[in-house]
Amino acid sequence: MTLKDEMTGDPLGRGYNEEGSEDPRPTPMSDKELTNSLNEVNRERDRTHMSGDEISATIDEKEYLALSDIKKTRLLWLLNKDSVNPFDFAETTLKDLFARSLLPTLFGAVSPTLIAFASARIEIISRATEIGLGKIKVGHVEEARRPPRELGVTCEFDDDKAMRHSIATRLGTTLCDRHRALIADTTTYRAKVKANGLATALIPADILAEVYADVQAGKL
């Protein structure tokens, strides 16, 4: 998901109320408010793995001492793992070890180990991290709010060669054959040429995007 999608869609109803959303409010969040909202650590996410050391930290000492030697051996085998899925194998193993070795006189029907483990396998993250954007800065929000800019070059010409020369001059480079063919065969380009009487046309955005990408990559 892009930042723009999150801001306009507001799938969690966090109150961004961007222009273009279904129910925008008269005064949307400021850039800083929206940035803070996305970076605030208040979302829960299941962890996909835990180390043996992390699981060991959830083991209650009294419950561990109450285990039989065989169960202690099984537990130590689990704790020696570098990484395990806390919602699969580790969960099954710990439930099997501790759900049947409760200390009712001290803890009632609740296992402190299983409670601590259930909490440890959940991590608290920001909304930005949840949607794969990492830490958001105010500048990111500012950029997402800017109106889309059309990549285009307006120029006057009489034929394809003149147009290609105009683009190459503006870019300070020479276009490769692939881009010449794309520009010459673009329906959008020809329609604009015809509509303007072979006087002025806007080079299609997708063509210029490719040109700029190749220029930046040193291909042109």
C-alpha positions in Angstrom: 0.0 0.0 0.0 1.3 3.5 -0.9 1.2 6.4 1.5 -1.3 8.1 -0.8 -3.6 5.1 -0.7 -3.5 5.0 3.1 -4.2 8.7 3.4 -7.2 8.8 1.0 -8.6 5.4 1.8 -8.1 5.7 5.6 -9.1 2.0 6.0 -8.9 2.1 9.8 -10.9 5.3 10.1 -8.1 7.1 11.8 -9.4 10.5 10.7 -7.0 11.6 8.0 -10.0 12.8 6.0 -8.0 13.6 2.9 -9.4 15.3 -0.1 -10.5 12.5 -2.3 -11.6 10.2 0.5 -15.3 9.2 0.9 -16.0 11.5 3.8 -13.4 14.3 4.1 -13.7 16.8 6.9 -13.4 20.5 6.3 -10.0 20.6 8.0 -7.9 17.5 7.4 -5.0 16.6 9.7 -1.9 18.8 9.3 1.2 17.3 7.7 2.7 16.9 11.2 -0.5 15.5 12.8 -0.8 12.9 10.0 2.9 12.0 10.3 2.6 11.5 14.1 -0.5 9.4 13.6 1.2 7.1 11.2 4.3 6.8 13.4 2.5 6.3 16.7 3.2 2.8 18.1 -0.3 1.5 18.8 -0.9 -1.4 16.4 -0.6 -5.1 17.4 1.0 -7.6 15.0 1.6 -11.3 15.4 5.3 -12.1 15.4 6.4 -14.6 12.8 9.3 -16.0 14.7 10.9 -15.9 18.2 14.4 -17.1 19.3 14.9 -19.7 22.0 16.2 -17.0 24.3 13.1 -14.9 23.9 10.9 -17.9 24.7 13.1 -18.7 27.7 12.4 -15.3 29.1 8.7 -16.2 29.4 9.3 -19.4 31.4 8.1 -19.2 35.0 10.8 -20.6 37.3 8.3 -22.4 39.6 6.5 -24.0 36.7 9.8 -25.1 35.2 10.9 -26.7 38.4 7.6 -28.6 38.6 8.2 -30.2 35.2 9.4 -33.9 35.0 12.9 -34.5 33.7 11.5 -35.7 30.4 9.5 -32.5 29.9 12.5 -30.4 31.0 14.5 -32.1 28.2 11.8 -31.3 25.7 11.7 -27.7 26.8 15.5 -27.3 26.6 15.4 -28.8 23.1 12.9 -26.0 22.1 14.9 -23.3 23.8 18.0 -24.3 21.8 16.3 -23.4 18.6 17.5 -20.2 16.8 14.1 -19.4 15.5 10.6 -20.9 15.8 7.1 -19.9 14.8 5.4 -18.8 18.1 1.9 -19.6 16.6 2.7 -23.1 15.5 5.3 -25.5 16.9 6.4 -23.4 19.9 2.8 -22.8 21.0 1.9 -26.5 20.7 4.9 -27.6 22.7 4.5 -25.1 25.5 0.8 -25.8 25.9 1.6 -29.5 26.1 4.3 -28.9 28.7 2.6 -26.3 31.0 -1.1 -26.8 30.6 -0.7 -30.1 32.4 1.7 -29.0 35.0 -0.2 -26.2 36.6 0.3 -25.3 40.3 -3.4 -24.9 41.4 -2.5 -24.1 45.0 -0.3 -21.1 43.9 -1.7 -20.0 40.5 -5.2 -21.4 40.3 -6.0 -22.7 36.8 -3.7 -20.2 35.0 -0.2 -20.9 33.7 2.1 -17.8 34.2 4.3 -19.2 31.5 1.6 -19.4 28.9 0.3 -15.9 29.8 3.8 -14.4 29.4 4.4 -16.3 26.2 1.1 -15.2 24.7 2.0 -11.6 25.4 5.6 -11.9 24.1 4.6 -13.2 20.7 2.6 -10.0 19.9 4.6 -6.9 18.9 3.4 -3.4 19.0 4.2 -1.4 15.9 3.2 1.8 14.1 0.6 2.0 11.3 3.4 3.0 9.0 5.3 -0.1 9.8 2.2 -2.2 9.5 1.6 -1.2 5.9 5.3 -1.6 5.0 6.3 2.1 4.9 8.7 2.2 7.8 9.1 5.5 9.6 7.3 8.4 7.9 8.6 11.9 7.8 6.7 15.1 7.3 8.2 15.5 3.9 6.7 12.2 2.8 3.2 13.4 3.7 3.8 16.8 1.9 4.9 15.0 -1.2 1.9 12.6 -1.1 -0.4 15.6 -0.8 1.0 17.5 -3.8 -1.2 17.4 -6.9 0.1 14.8 -9.5 2.6 16.4 -11.8 2.3 15.4 -15.5 5.7 14.4 -16.9 5.6 16.2 -20.2 7.5 18.6 -22.5 5.6 21.1 -24.5 7.4 21.9 -27.7 6.8 23.1 -31.2 7.9 20.9 -34.2 7.0 19.9 -37.7 7.8 16.2 -37.6 9.0 13.3 -35.4 12.6 14.2 -35.9 12.1 17.7 -34.7 10.2 16.5 -31.6 12.9 13.9 -30.7 15.6 16.5 -31.1 13.6 18.9 -28.8 13.4 16.2 -26.1 17.0 15.2 -26.5 18.1 18.8 -26.2 16.0 19.4 -23.1 17.4 16.2 -21.5 21.0 17.0 -22.6 21.4 13.6 -24.1 20.6 11.5 -27.2 17.6 9.2 -27.3 18.2 5.5 -28.1 16.4 3.8 -30.9 13.9 2.2 -28.5 12.7 5.6 -27.3 12.5 6.9 -30.8 10.3 4.1 -31.9 8.1 4.5 -28.8 7.6 8.2 -29.4 7.0 7.8 -33.1 4.4 5.0 -32.6 2.6 6.5 -29.6 -1.1 7.0 -30.4 -1.4 9.7 -27.7 1.4 11.6 -29.4 -0.1 11.3 -32.9 -3.5 12.4 -31.7 -2.1 15.5 -30.0 -0.1 16.3 -33.1 -3.2 16.1 -35.3 -5.3 18.1 -32.9 -2.7 20.9 -32.8 -2.1 21.0 -36.4 1.5 19.7 -36.2 2.3 22.7 -34.0 2.4 21.8 -30.4 2.2 18.5 -28.5 2.7 17.1 -25.0 5.0 14.1 -25.0 3.3 11.2 -23.2 4.1 10.8 -19.6 5.0 7.1 -19.8 7.6 7.9 -22.6 9.3 10.6 -20.6 9.3 8.4 -17.5 11.2 5.8 -19.4 13.6 8.4 -20.8 14.3 9.9 -17.4 14.8 6.5 -15.9 17.4 5.6 -18.5 19.1 8.9 -18.2 19.5 8.4 -14.4 20.7 4.8 -14.9 23.4 6.1 -17.4 21.9 4.3 -20.3 21.5 7.5 -22.4 
